[in-house]
Amino acid sequence: MASKARDGELVPLPWKGGVEKKLKMKNKYGVYQYLAMWQGLRGDDLQINTDSEVTLICTKFGMSVVFTDDVNKYGGP
């Protein structure tokens, strides 16, 4: 899982933000907790600017995931 994350895949984790398959929607939304766990798997320093949304593209599926603290965007707590 760590090697997939290092390769840029947004692997499924316990938080919203992973990509298991390509979806029809243009953007998917995720939470900063996912982003922090994903950065840890990659061995990256925790660097999340919560003043703005962070967008990553999954290298496996090409899906764009926007990480936000706006609960209305990702569908709940």
Protein Blocks (a to p, Z undefined) as FASTA:
>chain_A
ZZmmmnopacddfbehiafbdcfbfbdcddfklmmmmmmmnopacdddfkbccddddfkl
opacdddfbfklnopZZ
